[in-house]
Amino acid sequence: MGLYPLFADLTGLPVLVVGGGHVAERKTAMLLAAGARVRVGAPVLTPALLQQAEAGKIDHLAGSFQPAWLDGVWLVIAATDDHELNAEVAANAEQRRILANVVDAPALSRFQVPALVDRTPLIVAVSTGGAAPVIARRVRETLETELDHALGPLTALAQRHRTRITQRWPHLAERRAFYDWLHDGPVMALLRHARPDDAEQILLDALNAPASPSAKGSVLLVGAGPGDPGLLTLHALRALNRADVILHDSLVSDAVLALARRDAERIDVGKRCGGRHTQQEQIHQLLLEQAQAGRLVVRLKGGDPFVFGRGGEEMEFLRQHGIPYEIVPGVTAAVACAAYAGIPLTHRDHARTVHLLTGHGKESMDAMDWPALAQDHQTMAVYMGVARLEEFTQRLLAHGRRPDTPFAIIENGTRPQQRVISGVLHELPAHAKEHAIHPPALLIIGEVAALAHDHAWFGK
């Protein structure tokens, strides 16, 4: 190792920052947050530092650097824009055996200030030893997306009851199992839902129970978006990294599945048009069996679970059988595919309302309010309608929708192979046949669809 990793307790200890600019201001803020008594030495301070000095939060040593400023301090940060002065500060600190950091000069520094991921009291520090701070920042950004914000309250809760936990489970293996349950089970879930009192009560119930909490599975109904892994929410990404088993639709892209925990079991429960078809009842049974076996199950759905995804039915089934569940919304296809085709679903000049429709099954078609749908200045986004494009077109035209109403078909929306076919309504079936449109494809009808011609920015 180039550096020895160390977390220092600076509570109440005097530290020195040399420099009064904006860099010194940032360094001072971090030291104050750690509870240090901060001295800032500089001829002139930024308005924020000056305000802190006037409020007595920091001590201002006015004027040019003097070696005596180092007397009694535990560490020093040189944060001026004068290289020679910074080197002088570092040399004087070295003589006094005081740890020094010189901003942007790792060769002169005895310690480095890392990039931080703050889930207080959990802190993750990332450092490249000053070799490439930008890379450390990028790693920190990655960790920010991976580490659940509920980890902070969870760590604080565990800290508060640490003595009782140790007494309750004196053997290390049992204690490890409890902490795993604390992280993976209902306590963490409740903290994520901003219910700290309920979370603490469950922890206390476990502490008072005659035996260790038994493993109980749960289900996360997760929206995977339409394909681009960059459209996953942070909650969805974290769910994929926690999953023991993933029940996924056929529309979930390989790129999204590649982000899941490597050892998670993957079960394809997709419903393919004209191909293998998993009955919804079979999916329900799989969810029940896996959860009752104590596993964390991610039910991964293309788009959003509650937009033509039958997530509502699965939620009701889980509740009826007493299986804990969470809902992680996803970016639905109408929103994402339209955006990737340069089509706004609403526009002050073109569309006052949006209708989300499904062309899957004759019952869906018969139930639609065709006279209302035939009105101008509204947008229709039709899911699963490839097989019924001709019928859809005929019904709209029969109820008075203008034949020159623009349409756009977005095939494989948000994926590298995305293509957009556009035209006017009366030509829709012919265009779809000419270009051999296949699912997954989203149909958009309405004045806004014309914008795809000039504003498309992704795919063909």
N, C-alpha and C positions, 0 to 999 in steps of 0.2 A: 504493500500500500504506500502511495505517496504521502498520504495524510492519515493521521490517527483520528477516527471519528469521535467526536466528543460533544455532549450536551452540557453546557455550563450553567450552574445556578448562580445568577448574578444578583439575586434579591438583596437589596440594600447595599451593594458593593459599589464603590466609586469607579467609574470608567471615564475615559477621555475621548472626545471626538475633536480632531483638529480640522477646522474648516467651517465656514458659515454659509455655504451654498446649498443648492437643492439636494445634492448627493448627501451632504452632511445631515440635512433635514431627514432624509429617508433612514439613514443609519441611526440617527437619534431616536426616531419613532420606534424602531425595532428594539433598541436597548431599553427604552422606557417601558415597552410592552412586556419585557422580561423582568421588570422590577428593579433595574439598575439605577444608581444615582449618577446622572449624566452631567459631566462638565463639557461645555463646548467652548473651545478656544479659537477666536478669530477676531479680526478688527471689526468686521461688519457681519451681521446676521440677516438671514431672510426674514420677511415679516412674520412667518409662522414661528421660527425659532425665537425671534425677539419677543413675540407674544408669550411663548412658553417661559422665557427668562423672566419677564415682568410678572408672570403668575407664580413664579417660584418653582416651576416644574423642572427646570434645569439651572445649572450655574453657568454664567457667562464669564469666561476669562477673556477680557478685552485686550486687543493688541496683537503683536507678533508672537510667534511661538517662543516659549521659554522652557528649557529643560525641567525647571522646577514644577511645571504643570504636571509632570509625570509622577510627582511624589505621592505615594499612597494609592495609586490607581492599580487595578487588577489587569486591565487590558486597554489598548488604545487603537483607534481607527484614524488613519490619516486620509482625509477626504478633501484635500485641496487640489487645485489645478496646477500647482507648482511642483514639478517632479523633484527638484532639488530639496525643497522644503519637506516633502513627503519622505525622501531618503534620510534627511536629518532626523525627523521624528522616529523613523524605524531604527536608526542607529542608536539613538539615545535610549529607546525602549529596550534594545538588545543588551546594552550595558547594565540596565537595571533588572534584567530577566523578566521583563513584562511582555506578554504576548501582544504582537502588533499586526494589524492588517492595513495594507496600503491598497487603496482602491485602484483596480486595473493594473496592479504591479505585483503579480504572484511571487516574483523572485525576491521582493523586499518583505514579503509577508510571512509571519510565523503561524497565522491561522487564516482560513478562508471563511467567508460568510456564505452559507449554502443557499440555494433556492429552496423555498419551504412550501410544503403542502400542510395547511393548518386545519386540523380537526381536533382542536384543543379539547382535552389534554393530550390527544395523540398528535404528534408532530413528525412529519417525514421530511428529512433533509436530503438534498441532492447536490453533489459537488463534483466538478471535474478537476479540482485542485488548481483552479484558475486557468486551466489549459484552454477551455472553450465554454465560457459562461452561457453562450446562446444555446448550446446543446443541453446544458443543465436545465435551462429554462424550458426547452421543448419537452424534456423528460418530465419535468414538473407538470407541464400542461397535460401530458398523457395521464399522469397519476391523478390529476384533478378530476378527470372524467371517470377513472376507474374506482376511486375510493368514495364510498357512500358518505354523504354528509352526516348521516345518522351515526357514524363511527365515533364522533366526538361525544355526543350524549351517552352512547353505549359504554365508552371507556370511562367516562365520569361515573356512570352508574356502577360499573364493576369496581372502580376505585373506592366508592363510598361504602360498598359492602364487602371489600376484600377480606377483612378479618373474618367475617362470618363464613364467607365462601371457603376460606382455608380451613376453618374449624369443621365445617360441614363435610368437606371432602379432603381429608388429610393426605390421601395418597395422590401422587402426581397424575397418574393415568386417569383417575376418576375426575380430578379437577380439570384436566385437559378436556375431557368429554363434556363437562359442564360448560366450559367456556365456548366450545364448539356449538353447543345447544344455544347458548346465549347469543352467539353471532348469527346462527342460521335459522333460529326458530322465531317464535312469536314476539319475543322481547325486542329484537331488532326491527321487526316489521312494525310494531306499535310505535317505536321511536321514529321510524321513517314516516309514519302517519301523524306525527306531532301529538302523540298521546303518551307523554312521559309517566303520568300517574298510573295508567293501566299497565305500562311496561314494568314499572317498579313493583307493582302488586304481584304480577306473574313471577318475577324474580323472587320475591319474598315467599310466595306460595311454594316455589321449588325448594327454597331453603328450609321451609318448615315441613315439607313432605317427608314421609318415612323412607322413601327411596329416591334415587336419582330420577330426574324427569325422563320419562320414556320418549323415545323418538316418535314424533308425529309428523307426518308429511303435510305438505301444502302445495297449492297450485298457483302459478302466476300466469294469468291470461295476458300475453304480450303481443303488441302490434309490432311487426317487423318492417312496416313501410312497404313500398312497392318494389324494392329491389336494391337501390343504391344504399350500401351499408353506411354511408355518411349521413343518411336520414334517420338512423336509429337514435332514439332518445338515450340520455345517460342512464335512466332507469332500465331501459331495455338491455343496454350493454351490460350493466351490472347483473341483471337477471340471468343473462346467458353465461356469465362467468360464475354464477352460483349454482347452476342447474345440475342435478343428478341425472335427469332424463329430459329430453326435449321431444315433444310431439309436434311435428311441424307440417304445415301445408306444402303442397307441391309448388305453390307460387313463391315460397320463401327462397331467396337466391342463395347460391353456393357461397357468395361473398359474405352474406350475413351469417350463415352457418359456420363459416370459418372463424368467426369471432367468438364462438362459444367455447366453454371450458373443454379442453382437449379430451378428457376422459368421460365426458357426459355421454350417456347412451342416446342415440338419435333414432327416432321412430317416425317414418314417413306415413302420415295419415291423410295424404292429399286426396282430393276428389278431382279426377281428370275427366274432362269432356271426351266421351268416347273410349275411355280407357278404364284402368282399375279404379274402383270406387269404394272408399271406406265409409260405411254407414255411420251416421251421427251417433247411433246407439253404441256402436263399437268404440268410438272415441270416448264416450262417456264412461264406459266400463274400463278402458285403459287408464283414464284419469283417476278413477276410483281405486283401482288395483294398485297403481304406482304410489298414490298418496297414502293409502292404508299400509303400504310396505315401509313407510317412513321416509319416502324420498321427496326431494324438492323437485316438482314437475313444472317445467315451462311449456305451456301450450302456445306455440309460436305461430302467429297467423299473419298472412300477407296483409299489408295495409293496416287498418285499425280493427280490433276485435269486435267493436260494436257497430261497424258499418258493413252490413251484408256479410258478416263473418260468423254469425251464429254464436258469438261470444255471450250474448244474453242468455241463450238456452243453456250453455255450459255453466254459466254463473249460477243459474237457478238450480241446476242439477247438483252442483257442489254444495250449495247451501242446504238443499234438502237432505244431503247425506253427511252434513256436519264437517265438511272438509274446509279448512281455512284457505282463503284465496285473496289475491290482490289483482288489481287491474292496472296494466301499464298501457296507456293509449299509444297508438302509432299514427304516423302521418298517412292519412287515407289516400288512395290512388287518385281520386278526383282532384285533390289539392296539389299533390306532388307531380302527377303526370301533366296536368294542365300547366303548371309552372315551368316544367322542363320543356314544354312545347311553346313557351312564350305566350300562353293564354291566361289572362286574368279571369277568374270565374265571375267576378263582379266588376262593373265598370260604370262610372256615372253616366256615360254617354250611350251605353249599349245594353246593360243588364241590371235590372232592379232586384231580381230574385234568382236563386239557384235551386234546382231540383236534383236530388240524388236518387237515381232509379236503378232497378235491376231488371235485365231482360231475361233472367233465368227462369224458365218455366212459363207455361201458358197462363197459369193463375196470376202471376205477377203482371203479365200484359193486360189481362182482362180487368184487373183491379185498378188500373191507372185512370186518372181523370183526363181523358184525351182532349176535350174542349178547352180545359184550362192549360194543358201543355202546349196547345197549338197557338197560344198568344205570343205576340212579339215581345222583344226586349226582356227576355229571360234566358237563363242558361240551363240546359239539361246535361247532366253527366250520367251516362248509362254504363253500369257495370255488367259484365258477363252477358253482353248483348250481341256478340259476333254471329251467333247462329240465327239471330232473329232480326238482322238489319233490314231485310226487305219488308218484313211485316211491320217493323217499327216505322219505316219510311211511309208505307202506304197508310197507316193509321193517322199519322200526323198530317199528311197531305189531305186525307179525306175529311179531317176536322178543321181544315182551313189554314194550316201552317204554310207560309209562303214557300213556293218551290225553290226560290233562290236564297233561302236561309243557309248561312254558312255551316259547315260541319268540319270536324277534325277527328280522325281516328288515330289514337296514340298506341302503337303496338310496342310491348316491352318497355313501357315508360320508365324512365330514370336509369335504365340499364345501358351498357355499352352498345347493345344492338338496337336501341330505340329507333323507330322511324315514325314519321307523322305523315298521314295522307289527308289532304284537305280538298274541299270542293263545296258544292251546293247540294241541298237536300235531295232534289229529285235525281241526282246522279250518284247518290250514296251507294246503293247496292252494286251498281256497275263498277265503281271505283274499288270497292272492297274485293270484288271478284277479280278484277284486273290485277290488283296488287297482292292477291292471295293472302289476305289478312287472317292471322291465326291468334288465338288467345295466348297470353293475356293481352287484352286490348281494351282501352277505354274510349267510348264514343262521347264526343262533346258536340252538342247542337245549340246554336244560338249565334247572335251577332258577334260575340267575343271570339268565336272560333276563327273568324277571318283574320285576326291579329297574328295567328300562327304563321301566315305566309311571310310576313316581314320581320317578325320578332322571335322566331324560333332560334334557339342558341345551343341546343344540345342534340346530338344524334343526327340522323338523316332527315 
